[in-house]
């Protein structure tokens, strides 16, 4: 079943794009748990390996279930090519090592996932790729950081965990004026709420582990973009280096995509209600959520996003001791650093997701000891509020 993608809306594509039924006539997408494929003859095998004939070769880099997920996500993001990977971090690694080389320079927002910072500062540095960090929202700082050998600008918007925003359109103009690529980690919004390629970005990164799955079942990632840089260069890295997504995980993500739009709207509604309540609570000194009028980039969020997402962070008086008290008092919320689940999760970023950063790096990123992050799930909002109130009150 091949859809003319321009003829269908987002929700239809999320359910049907990329599906190619076999001779069995299955209604749901099948899983192909095979390592290799059989060729009709030696000539066909040679043509497949040479790249002159399309088709399956080996499941490290060609698998029908994984391909269905890639085609569906590409359709949702408005991209041409998608490369699925074993994790979100594998997607970032594949993008950087597939497109950068020794001597290149990368400019990244300070407000990225802690492990991304470690990847850039430690492992890319060993490959001779230098990284500079700038405040996400400071366009002048981005301009000043660009060098003659800068090849990539990397942002995560909204950021983890402070929900700071980068102006995708403005950064795309800046990147292209200096012959750089703009790479956007779209994990928090997903294409249901934000489509960076439409705003001028070149490549979109996903941790499919989060909202694309939606129920905390599997680990995976994806890179979306054009046929040359993603379809050839990033894919070439995957084929050779092998950070491969399993067919079963791809199938789970396909099921997650079917309800993505519904879930993201529900996450956003619950998160706004929780953020509004937290902003009025006397134990809370600050709330970070783009849907609040008090958020300094609320207008930008309203322009480049369809809704405001499911992540709410807030600071409490008393530093780490007070933050841990709030977290430990919860009975329903899951104390885990993962996010994007229908189950609400709560974590202390300074000692978990950003715990491997130095105190100076955490300070630069705005991660205080009193900060708590809640990935707001789909439980009854009154129950989420009541659970947090146990510690806050």
C-alpha positions as CSV (number, residue, x, y, z in Angstrom):
1,X,0.0,0.0,0.0
2,X,1.7,3.2,-1.2
3,X,0.2,6.5,-0.2
4,X,0.7,9.7,-2.1
5,X,2.0,11.5,1.0
6,X,0.9,15.0,-0.1
7,X,-2.7,13.9,-0.2
8,X,-3.1,13.0,3.5
9,X,-3.0,14.7,6.8
10,X,-0.7,14.1,9.7
11,X,-2.8,11.6,11.7
12,X,-3.4,9.5,8.6
13,X,0.3,9.4,7.8
14,X,1.0,8.4,11.4
15,X,-1.2,5.3,11.0
16,X,-0.6,4.3,7.4
17,X,2.6,5.8,5.8
18,X,5.3,3.4,4.9
19,X,3.3,0.2,5.0
20,X,3.9,-2.3,2.2
21,X,1.7,-5.4,2.6
22,X,3.1,-8.7,1.7
23,X,1.4,-11.5,-0.3
24,X,-0.1,-12.6,3.0
25,X,-2.4,-9.6,3.0
26,X,-1.8,-8.7,6.7
27,X,-3.6,-5.7,8.1
28,X,-1.0,-4.8,10.8
29,X,2.6,-4.3,9.9
30,X,4.6,-7.5,10.2
31,X,7.9,-8.0,12.1
32,X,10.8,-9.4,10.1
33,X,13.1,-11.0,12.7
34,X,15.8,-12.2,10.3
35,X,19.5,-11.5,10.1
36,X,19.9,-12.1,6.4
37,X,18.1,-12.5,3.1
38,X,18.1,-15.0,0.3
39,X,19.0,-14.0,-3.3
40,X,17.5,-15.5,-6.4
41,X,20.9,-16.1,-7.9
42,X,24.5,-15.0,-7.7
43,X,24.0,-12.1,-10.1
44,X,21.2,-10.7,-7.9
45,X,23.4,-11.0,-4.8
46,X,26.2,-9.1,-6.6
47,X,23.9,-6.4,-7.8
48,X,22.5,-5.9,-4.3
49,X,25.9,-5.6,-2.7
50,X,27.1,-3.3,-5.5
51,X,24.1,-1.0,-4.9
52,X,22.9,-1.2,-8.5
53,X,19.7,-3.1,-7.5
54,X,17.6,-2.1,-4.5
55,X,16.6,-4.7,-1.9
56,X,17.5,-6.4,1.3
57,X,21.0,-7.5,2.1
58,X,21.6,-7.8,5.8
59,X,19.5,-6.6,8.8
60,X,22.3,-4.5,10.1
61,X,21.3,-1.9,7.5
62,X,18.3,-3.3,5.6
63,X,15.2,-4.6,7.3
64,X,11.5,-4.3,6.1
65,X,10.1,-3.5,9.6
66,X,12.8,-0.9,10.3
67,X,12.3,0.6,6.8
68,X,8.5,1.0,7.5
69,X,9.3,2.9,10.6
70,X,11.8,5.1,8.8
71,X,9.5,5.9,6.0
72,X,6.6,6.8,8.3
73,X,8.7,9.0,10.5
74,X,10.2,10.8,7.5
75,X,6.7,11.4,6.2
76,X,5.6,12.9,9.6
77,X,8.7,15.2,9.8
78,X,8.4,16.2,6.1
79,X,11.8,14.8,5.3
80,X,13.1,12.6,2.4
81,X,15.2,10.1,4.2
82,X,15.3,8.6,7.7
83,X,17.9,6.4,9.3
84,X,16.8,4.5,12.4
85,X,19.4,3.8,15.1
86,X,19.7,1.7,18.3
87,X,19.2,4.8,20.6
88,X,18.8,8.5,20.5
89,X,22.5,8.9,21.4
90,X,23.4,6.6,18.5
91,X,21.4,8.9,16.3
92,X,23.5,11.9,17.4
93,X,26.7,9.9,17.1
94,X,25.8,8.7,13.6
95,X,24.9,12.3,12.5
96,X,28.2,13.8,13.8
97,X,30.5,11.0,12.6
98,X,28.7,10.6,9.3
99,X,28.9,14.3,8.5
100,X,31.9,15.7,10.4
101,X,35.7,15.0,10.1
102,X,38.8,15.7,12.0
103,X,39.5,19.4,12.2
104,X,35.8,20.4,12.0
105,X,34.1,22.6,14.6
106,X,30.7,22.2,16.1
107,X,28.7,24.8,17.9
108,X,26.2,23.5,20.4
109,X,23.7,25.0,22.8
110,X,24.7,24.7,26.4
111,X,21.1,23.5,27.1
112,X,21.4,20.0,25.7
113,X,21.0,16.6,27.4
114,X,23.9,15.9,29.7
115,X,25.0,12.8,27.8
116,X,25.1,14.8,24.6
117,X,27.5,17.2,26.2
118,X,29.7,14.3,27.3
119,X,29.6,12.9,23.8
120,X,30.7,16.2,22.2
121,X,33.3,17.2,24.8
122,X,34.9,13.8,25.3
123,X,34.4,11.4,22.4
124,X,34.1,13.8,19.5
125,X,37.1,15.6,20.9
126,X,39.1,12.4,20.6
127,X,38.2,12.4,16.9
128,X,39.6,15.9,16.5
129,X,36.2,17.6,16.4
130,X,36.0,20.6,18.7
131,X,32.8,21.9,20.3
132,X,31.9,25.3,21.5
133,X,28.9,25.9,23.8
134,X,26.7,29.0,23.7
135,X,23.4,30.1,25.4
136,X,20.5,28.6,23.4
137,X,18.5,31.8,23.0
138,X,21.4,34.2,22.4
139,X,21.7,34.7,18.6
140,X,24.6,37.0,18.9
141,X,26.6,34.4,20.9
142,X,25.9,31.9,18.1
143,X,27.2,34.4,15.5
144,X,30.3,35.0,17.6
145,X,31.1,31.3,18.0
146,X,31.1,30.4,14.4
147,X,34.6,29.9,12.9
148,X,35.8,29.3,9.3
149,X,35.9,25.5,10.1
150,X,32.4,25.4,11.8
151,X,30.3,22.8,10.0
152,X,27.3,22.2,12.3
153,X,25.0,24.0,14.8
154,X,23.3,21.7,17.2
155,X,20.2,22.5,19.3
156,X,17.7,20.8,21.4
157,X,14.4,22.8,21.6
158,X,12.7,22.9,24.0
159,X,15.7,22.1,26.1
160,X,16.0,19.5,28.8
161,X,15.1,20.2,31.5
162,X,14.5,24.0,31.5
163,X,12.3,24.1,28.4
164,X,14.3,26.9,26.9
165,X,13.7,27.5,23.2
166,X,15.9,28.1,20.2
167,X,14.6,30.2,17.3
168,X,14.8,27.5,14.6
169,X,14.1,29.8,11.7
170,X,16.7,32.4,12.8
171,X,19.3,29.8,13.5
172,X,18.7,28.1,10.2
173,X,19.3,31.4,8.4
174,X,22.5,32.0,10.4
175,X,23.8,28.4,9.7
176,X,23.2,28.6,6.0
177,X,24.9,32.0,5.7
178,X,28.0,30.3,7.1
179,X,27.7,27.1,5.1
180,X,26.8,25.1,8.2
181,X,24.1,22.5,8.9
182,X,21.4,23.1,11.6
183,X,20.6,19.9,13.5
184,X,17.6,20.0,15.8
185,X,16.9,17.4,18.5
186,X,13.1,17.3,18.3
187,X,12.6,14.8,21.2
188,X,10.4,16.9,23.4
189,X,7.9,18.0,20.8
190,X,8.0,15.3,18.1
191,X,6.6,16.1,14.7
192,X,3.1,16.2,16.2
193,X,4.0,19.6,17.8
194,X,7.0,20.9,15.8
195,X,8.5,20.3,12.4
196,X,12.0,21.8,12.3
197,X,12.6,21.0,8.6
198,X,9.7,23.3,7.7
199,X,11.4,26.1,9.7
200,X,14.7,25.7,7.8
201,X,16.6,23.0,9.8
202,X,18.6,20.5,7.8
203,X,18.5,17.4,10.1
204,X,16.1,16.3,12.8
205,X,17.2,13.9,15.6
206,X,14.9,11.7,17.7
207,X,15.2,9.5,20.7
208,X,12.3,7.2,19.7
209,X,12.6,5.8,23.3
210,X,10.6,8.8,24.5
211,X,7.3,10.1,23.0
212,X,7.5,8.2,19.7
213,X,7.1,5.0,21.7
214,X,5.0,6.6,24.4
215,X,4.9,3.8,26.8
216,X,8.5,3.3,27.9
217,X,8.9,-0.1,26.2
218,X,11.9,0.1,23.9
219,X,15.1,2.0,23.1
220,X,15.7,3.5,19.7
221,X,16.6,6.6,17.7
222,X,16.3,8.2,14.3
223,X,17.8,10.8,12.0
224,X,15.6,12.6,9.4
225,X,16.7,14.8,6.6
226,X,17.6,14.8,2.9
227,X,18.7,12.0,0.5
228,X,22.3,13.0,0.4
229,X,23.4,13.8,3.9
230,X,21.0,11.5,5.7
231,X,20.2,8.9,3.0
232,X,23.8,8.5,2.0
233,X,26.3,9.8,4.6
234,X,24.5,9.0,7.9
235,X,23.2,5.7,6.4
236,X,26.8,4.9,5.3
237,X,27.9,5.3,8.9
238,X,25.1,3.0,10.1
239,X,25.9,0.4,7.5
240,X,29.5,0.2,8.5
241,X,29.5,0.9,12.2
242,X,26.3,-0.8,13.0
243,X,24.3,1.1,15.7
244,X,21.2,-0.8,14.4
245,X,17.6,-0.6,15.5
246,X,16.0,-4.0,16.1
247,X,13.0,-5.0,14.0
248,X,10.9,-5.6,17.2
249,X,11.7,-2.2,18.5
250,X,10.8,-0.6,15.1
251,X,7.5,-2.4,15.2
252,X,6.8,-1.1,18.7
253,X,7.6,2.4,17.6
254,X,5.2,2.0,14.6
255,X,2.4,1.3,17.0
256,X,3.4,4.3,19.1
257,X,3.3,6.6,16.0
258,X,-0.3,5.6,15.5
259,X,-1.4,7.5,18.6
260,X,1.3,10.2,18.7
261,X,-0.9,13.2,17.9
262,X,-3.6,12.2,20.4
263,X,-1.0,11.6,23.2
264,X,1.0,14.8,22.6
265,X,-2.2,16.9,22.8
266,X,-3.2,15.1,26.1
267,X,0.4,15.4,27.5
268,X,0.3,19.2,26.7
269,X,-3.1,19.7,28.3
270,X,-2.0,18.0,31.6
271,X,1.3,19.8,31.6
272,X,-0.2,23.2,31.3
273,X,-2.7,22.5,34.1
274,X,0.1,21.2,36.3
275,X,2.4,24.2,35.5
276,X,-0.4,26.7,36.3
277,X,-1.0,25.0,39.7
278,X,2.8,24.9,40.5
279,X,3.2,28.6,39.7
280,X,0.7,29.4,42.5
281,X,2.3,27.1,45.1
282,X,4.2,28.9,47.9
283,X,6.9,26.2,48.0
284,X,7.8,26.7,44.4
285,X,10.1,29.6,43.4
286,X,10.0,29.2,39.6
287,X,8.3,27.1,37.0
288,X,9.7,26.4,33.5
289,X,7.0,25.6,31.0
290,X,6.6,27.3,27.5
291,X,2.8,27.3,27.8
292,X,2.9,29.7,30.7
293,X,2.6,33.4,29.8
294,X,5.4,34.0,32.3
295,X,7.9,31.9,30.2
296,X,10.2,34.4,28.5
297,X,9.8,32.6,25.2
298,X,6.1,31.9,25.3
299,X,5.5,33.9,22.1
300,X,8.2,32.0,20.2
301,X,6.8,28.7,21.4
302,X,3.4,29.7,20.2
303,X,4.9,30.5,16.7
304,X,7.0,27.5,16.1
305,X,5.1,24.8,18.0
306,X,1.6,23.5,17.7
307,X,1.3,23.0,21.5
308,X,3.7,23.3,24.5
309,X,4.6,19.7,25.3
310,X,4.6,17.5,28.4
311,X,7.7,18.6,30.3
312,X,7.4,20.8,33.4
313,X,10.4,21.8,35.5
314,X,10.3,23.8,38.7
315,X,12.6,25.0,41.5
316,X,11.9,24.6,45.2
317,X,13.4,26.4,48.2
318,X,16.0,24.5,50.1
319,X,18.2,23.0,47.3
320,X,18.9,19.3,46.9
321,X,17.5,18.3,50.3
322,X,14.2,20.0,49.6
323,X,14.0,18.7,46.1
324,X,14.7,15.1,47.2
325,X,12.1,15.4,49.9
326,X,9.4,16.3,47.3
327,X,10.5,13.4,45.0
328,X,10.6,10.9,47.8
329,X,7.2,11.9,49.1
330,X,5.5,10.9,45.9
331,X,3.6,7.6,45.8
332,X,2.3,7.5,42.2
333,X,4.8,9.3,40.1
334,X,7.7,7.1,38.9
335,X,11.1,8.2,40.1
336,X,13.0,7.6,36.8
337,X,15.1,9.8,34.5
338,X,13.2,8.6,31.4
339,X,10.4,10.7,29.9
340,X,7.8,10.5,27.2
341,X,5.7,7.8,28.9
342,X,2.0,7.8,29.6
343,X,3.1,7.3,33.2
344,X,4.2,10.6,34.9
345,X,7.9,10.5,35.9
346,X,9.9,12.7,38.2
347,X,13.7,13.2,38.6
348,X,16.3,15.5,40.1
349,X,18.4,16.6,37.0
350,X,21.5,17.7,38.9
351,X,22.1,14.2,40.2
352,X,20.7,12.1,37.3
353,X,20.5,13.3,33.7
354,X,23.1,16.0,34.3
355,X,25.0,14.3,37.1
356,X,28.1,13.6,34.9
357,X,28.6,17.3,34.2
358,X,30.9,19.4,36.3
359,X,29.4,21.9,38.7
360,X,30.5,24.6,36.4
361,X,28.8,23.0,33.4
362,X,25.6,22.5,35.4
363,X,25.7,26.2,36.4
364,X,26.2,27.3,32.8
365,X,23.2,25.2,31.8
366,X,21.1,26.6,34.6
367,X,20.7,23.3,36.5
368,X,20.3,24.1,40.1
369,X,20.2,21.8,43.1
370,X,16.6,22.7,43.8
371,X,15.4,21.8,40.3
372,X,12.9,19.0,39.7
373,X,11.7,17.8,36.3
374,X,8.3,16.2,35.8
375,X,7.4,14.5,32.5
376,X,3.7,14.8,32.8
377,X,1.8,11.7,31.9
378,X,-1.8,10.9,31.1
379,X,-3.1,10.1,34.6
380,X,-5.9,12.2,36.0
381,X,-4.4,15.7,36.6
382,X,-5.9,15.9,40.1
383,X,-4.0,12.7,41.0
384,X,-0.7,14.2,39.7
385,X,-1.2,17.4,41.6
386,X,-2.1,15.5,44.8
387,X,1.0,13.3,44.6
388,X,3.3,16.4,44.2
389,X,1.5,18.1,47.0
390,X,2.5,15.4,49.5
391,X,6.1,16.8,49.5
392,X,5.4,20.4,48.5
393,X,2.8,21.0,51.3
